Every structure is written in C-alpha cells, then in structure tokens.
Amino acid sequence: MSAVLHAHPESGPALGVDAGKPRRVLSEAGMRGRWWRFTLILAITAVVLVPILVTVVLAFTPGPNSTATGLTFENLSGVFSKTLAATWLKNSLITTLATVVVSVAVAAPAGYVLSRGRSKAVSGYSLLLFVMQSLPIITSVVPLFILFAGMGLVDNLLGLTIIYVGSTMTVATWMMAAYFDSIPVSLEEAAWIDGCSVFGSFLRVVLRNSLPGVLSTAIFAFLLAWNDYLVAIVFLRSNEIFTLPMGVQSFFQQNATDWTSVMALAVVMMLPPVIVFATLNKYFSVGGIGGSLAGR
C-alpha cells in the first residue's frame, strides 16, 4: 500500500508535464497558421487595391499642361467645368436611386410571400424567378429595344430604369426571402394574437427586424444600376442622357492621352459606392432578431 501511495504523487507531475507539451505545440501551430492566413489575405488585398490606388494618385497628379506642383484638385474641377460630368452624375443618381427604391419596395413583400407561402402557386412563382435569374440580361436586350422603341422609351432614363428594376427584381426577391426565413414565425403569431393583421405584422415585426437584409438588397440593386454599361450603351444615344459609365467611356475615347483627367472622372464614379458602403456598414447586424428572441 505504501508503495502505491509513494508512486502516485510521482506519476502526477510527470503526466501533467507530458500533457502540456502537445497543447503548447498545437497552440504554436495554430498561431503560425493564423499568421500565414493573415499574410496571404493582406497580400491579395494589396494586389486588388493597387489599381484603385493608381487611379486615385493619377486623379490628383498635375496634368501635362498644368503648372501646379504636388497633389492638386484641378483635374476634378476641370472635368466638371469642361464636360457634362455633373449631368452624367445626376442621370446615374436618378436611375440608381429609383431602381433601389422600387426594387426594395417590390422585393420585400414578394420575398415575404416566398418565405411564408407553402402553396403550389408560390412554388411555381419561386421556380419562375429561379429560371429568370439564370438568364443573362443580354438575351433580352434586343427584344426590349424593339418593344421600347415603339413605346418611345429608347434614349430615355425612364426606360433604362424599368430595365434595371426588372433585371434586379429576381435576385432582390430571393435575397429578401432568404433573410425572412431566418425570422421565426412565432414573432408574427404573437403579433397576430395582439390583434395585428398579416400586413401589419409584416411591417412592424418582420420588416423592422430585417434591416440587414433590406440594406443588402438595396446595395445589390445600387451596384447593378450604378455600374451598368451594357444596357445603357444599347438604349441611350444622346450625350445629355448618358449615365456616368457611358460618360467615362465617351470621355476616354476623346481624351485617351490625358490620363489624369480620365482618372479624375473615374474617381467621381467610385465615390458614391464608397460613401454608401462606409455609411451603411454599421447597420449590418442581426442584433434586432437576437433581442426579439431573448425571451424564448
């Protein structure tokens, strides 16, 4: 018995030291793996940001006929004073904001129906949206041009906005439906018990807790309409009706050697998406849903 009692305390520390070594080895290996991943992501990010950095630097670099030294804003002021950049910017903002508002306003209730409906009609509608989403926009450009030409919507911002809304609607509806699926039906049932209607519970419960999904859908619609060039070049003809992507292309064709001015106009086109992401980034959170479910 005494031999056993003496052997037991000796074996304890030895086992503790041996058990600690693998943990330290795993911890060091994990740290090395994290640093490698961080270094790889940093290198990829640097490569992606190089063209943007070059564009910004050239935009604020004095042009070939400039007397300024160092960084200057004369390229930006020259672009707005010598071209229709302000008009192009206004046209892009009008079509983009209209696309965002209409797409979100229609996709939100449509996505709610897809999320909560379980009938064959809803399933067929969902399948139709999936098929329409898989079709590229280029397949419908020519038929739409023929149709819009007879309606007087060619070379018109209204016609362009209608096409943007139509091309955005399918994906926007799927995005809203996917986010509505994450909101429990029990929250709506509680609102119904309190006397709220179906539409009222959608507005006060579902939509209020869906801010991240609404913003994601709005940003998707914003980027699709803001960056489009293919549809705009088919439907727009007049220089005064050009959106900013077409304006940049037209300006580049006329001033291919003046890279500083071209890059200045490119910076003008990059600013609105950057401002949108910087402003709305803090609202991407699911805290509202978490708070609603705290008592479950």
C-alpha positions, 0 to 999 in steps of 0.5 A: 500500500505504501508503495502505491501511495509513494508512486502516485504523487510521482506519476502526477507531475510527470503526466501533467508535464507530458500533457502540456507539451502537445497543447503548447505545440498545437497552440504554436501551430495554430498561431503560425497558421493564423499568421500565414492566413493573415499574410496571404489575405493582406497580400491579395488585398494589396494586389486588388487595391493597387489599381484603385490606388493608381487611379486615385494618385493619377486623379490628383497628379498635375496634368501635362499642361498644368503648372501646379506642383504636388497633389492638386484638385484641378483635374476634378474641377476641370472635368466638371467645368469642361464636360457634362460630368455633373449631368452624367452624375445626376442621370446615374443618381436618378436611375440608381436611386429609383431602381433601389427604391422600387426594387426594395419596395417590390422585393420585400413583400414578394420575398415575404410571400416566398418565405411564408407561402407553402402553396403550389402557386408560390412554388411555381412563382419561386421556380419562375424567378429561379429560371429568370435569374439564370438568364443573362440580361443580354438575351433580352436586350434586343427584344426590349429595344424593339418593344421600347422603341415603339413605346418611345422609351429608347434614349430615355432614363425612364426606360433604362430604369424599368430595365434595371428594376426588372433585371434586379427584381429576381435576385432582390426577391430571393435575397429578401426571402432568404433573410425572412426565413431566418425570422421565426414565425412565432414573432408574427403569431404573437403579433397576430394574437395582439390583434395585428393583421398579416400586413401589419405584422409584416411591417412592424415585426418582420420588416423592422427586424430585417434591416440587414437584409433590406440594406443588402438588397438595396446595395445589390440593386445600387451596384447593378444600376450604378455600374451598368454599361451594357444596357445603357450603351444599347438604349441611350444615344444622346450625350445629355442622357448618358449615365456616368459609365457611358460618360467615362467611356465617351470621355476616354475615347476623346481624351485617351492621352490625358490620363489624369483627367480620365482618372479624375472622372473615374474617381467621381464614379467610385465615390458614391459606392464608397460613401454608401458602403462606409455609411451603411456598414454599421447597420449590418447586424442581426442584433434586432432578431437576437433581442426579439428572441431573448425571451424564448 
